[in-house]
Amino acid sequence: MTIRTVFIITLSFHTMVSTTRPLITLYASHLGAGTFEIGLLTAAFAFFPLILAIHAGKISDQMGDRIPIFLGSIGCTAGLTLPFLVRLAAHYT
């Protein structure tokens, strides 16, 4: 994997995370969530990587770097496009 590919993947991932974090809290506020629920959503962005980092590191050590990066990119893309697709499907039904 070239350094350019790694740079593009890293830039794309951080762009998705950086734009998603404030948008989720604003959307939760729009839906009527209170400060406690918004705080839980914000804390989840730090809590789940903390828990999953050790396991992801072990998997990366066993499988190499390419497969976990590829699967993580697919997971991030699916997680960010799924709400859009659900809303789009609800609009047409």
GIRA-V201926 format. One record per residue. N is the residue number from 0. RES is the residue in one small letter. SS is DSSP state (2 for helix, 1 for strand, 0 for the rest). PSI is psi in radians with two decimals (none if undefined). OMEGA is omega in radians with two decimals (999 if undefined). Layout:
n:N res:RES ss:SS psi:PSI omega:OMEGA
n:N res:RES ss:SS psi:PSI omega:OMEGA
This chain:
n:0 res:m ss:0 psi:2.24 omega:-3.10
n:1 res:t ss:0 psi:2.84 omega:3.14
n:2 res:i ss:2 psi:-0.54 omega:3.11
n:3 res:r ss:2 psi:-0.74 omega:3.12
n:4 res:t ss:2 psi:-0.77 omega:3.11
n:5 res:v ss:2 psi:-0.72 omega:3.13
n:6 res:f ss:2 psi:-0.77 omega:-3.14
n:7 res:i ss:2 psi:-0.75 omega:3.12
n:8 res:i ss:2 psi:-0.78 omega:-3.13
n:9 res:t ss:2 psi:-0.76 omega:3.12
n:10 res:l ss:2 psi:-0.74 omega:3.12
n:11 res:s ss:2 psi:-0.76 omega:-3.14
n:12 res:f ss:2 psi:-0.82 omega:-3.12
n:13 res:h ss:2 psi:-0.54 omega:3.05
n:14 res:t ss:2 psi:-0.75 omega:3.11
n:15 res:m ss:2 psi:-0.81 omega:-3.11
n:16 res:v ss:2 psi:-0.74 omega:-3.10
n:17 res:s ss:2 psi:-0.56 omega:3.11
n:18 res:t ss:2 psi:-0.48 omega:-3.12
n:19 res:t ss:2 psi:-0.69 omega:-3.05
n:20 res:r ss:2 psi:-0.91 omega:3.11
n:21 res:p ss:2 psi:-0.53 omega:-3.12
n:22 res:l ss:2 psi:-0.62 omega:3.13
n:23 res:i ss:2 psi:-0.73 omega:3.14
n:24 res:t ss:2 psi:-0.67 omega:3.10
n:25 res:l ss:2 psi:-0.70 omega:3.13
n:26 res:y ss:2 psi:-0.69 omega:3.09
n:27 res:a ss:2 psi:-0.68 omega:3.08
n:28 res:s ss:2 psi:-0.68 omega:3.10
n:29 res:h ss:2 psi:-0.60 omega:3.12
n:30 res:l ss:0 psi:-0.10 omega:3.09
n:31 res:g ss:0 psi:0.26 omega:3.12
n:32 res:a ss:0 psi:2.54 omega:3.11
n:33 res:g ss:0 psi:-3.14 omega:-3.11
n:34 res:t ss:2 psi:-0.57 omega:3.12
n:35 res:f ss:2 psi:-0.79 omega:3.14
n:36 res:e ss:2 psi:-0.70 omega:3.11
n:37 res:i ss:2 psi:-0.65 omega:3.06
n:38 res:g ss:2 psi:-0.68 omega:3.08
n:39 res:l ss:2 psi:-0.72 omega:3.09
n:40 res:l ss:2 psi:-0.75 omega:3.14
n:41 res:t ss:2 psi:-0.70 omega:3.13
n:42 res:a ss:2 psi:-0.52 omega:3.14
n:43 res:a ss:2 psi:-0.52 omega:3.11
n:44 res:f ss:2 psi:-0.44 omega:3.10
n:45 res:a ss:2 psi:-0.55 omega:-3.03
n:46 res:f ss:2 psi:-0.85 omega:-3.07
n:47 res:f ss:2 psi:-0.73 omega:3.03
n:48 res:p ss:2 psi:-0.58 omega:3.11
n:49 res:l ss:2 psi:-0.77 omega:-3.12
n:50 res:i ss:2 psi:-0.73 omega:-3.02
n:51 res:l ss:2 psi:-0.24 omega:-3.05
n:52 res:a ss:2 psi:-0.71 omega:-3.12
n:53 res:i ss:2 psi:-0.77 omega:3.14
n:54 res:h ss:2 psi:-0.70 omega:3.11
n:55 res:a ss:2 psi:-0.63 omega:3.09
n:56 res:g ss:2 psi:-0.71 omega:3.10
n:57 res:k ss:2 psi:-0.75 omega:3.12
n:58 res:i ss:2 psi:-0.73 omega:3.13
n:59 res:s ss:2 psi:-0.64 omega:3.10
n:60 res:d ss:2 psi:-0.61 omega:-3.11
n:61 res:q ss:2 psi:-0.72 omega:-3.00
n:62 res:m ss:2 psi:-0.29 omega:-3.00
n:63 res:g ss:0 psi:-3.08 omega:-3.04
n:64 res:d ss:2 psi:-0.54 omega:-2.98
n:65 res:r ss:2 psi:-0.85 omega:-3.06
n:66 res:i ss:2 psi:-0.83 omega:3.10
n:67 res:p ss:2 psi:-0.65 omega:3.10
n:68 res:i ss:2 psi:-0.74 omega:3.13
n:69 res:f ss:2 psi:-0.82 omega:-3.14
n:70 res:l ss:2 psi:-0.66 omega:3.09
n:71 res:g ss:2 psi:-0.68 omega:3.10
n:72 res:s ss:2 psi:-0.72 omega:3.10
n:73 res:i ss:2 psi:-0.74 omega:3.12
n:74 res:g ss:2 psi:-0.74 omega:3.11
n:75 res:c ss:2 psi:-0.75 omega:3.13
n:76 res:t ss:2 psi:-0.75 omega:3.12
n:77 res:a ss:2 psi:-0.72 omega:-3.14
n:78 res:g ss:2 psi:-0.54 omega:3.14
n:79 res:l ss:2 psi:-0.45 omega:3.13
n:80 res:t ss:2 psi:-0.35 omega:-3.12
n:81 res:l ss:2 psi:-0.82 omega:3.10
n:82 res:p ss:2 psi:-0.64 omega:3.10
n:83 res:f ss:2 psi:-0.76 omega:-3.13
n:84 res:l ss:2 psi:-0.66 omega:3.11
n:85 res:v ss:2 psi:-0.77 omega:3.14
n:86 res:r ss:2 psi:-0.66 omega:3.11
n:87 res:l ss:2 psi:-0.73 omega:3.11
n:88 res:a ss:2 psi:-0.66 omega:3.12
n:89 res:a ss:2 psi:-0.52 omega:3.14
n:90 res:h ss:2 psi:-0.60 omega:-3.09
n:91 res:y ss:2 psi:-0.04 omega:3.11
n:92 res:t ss:0 psi:none omega:999
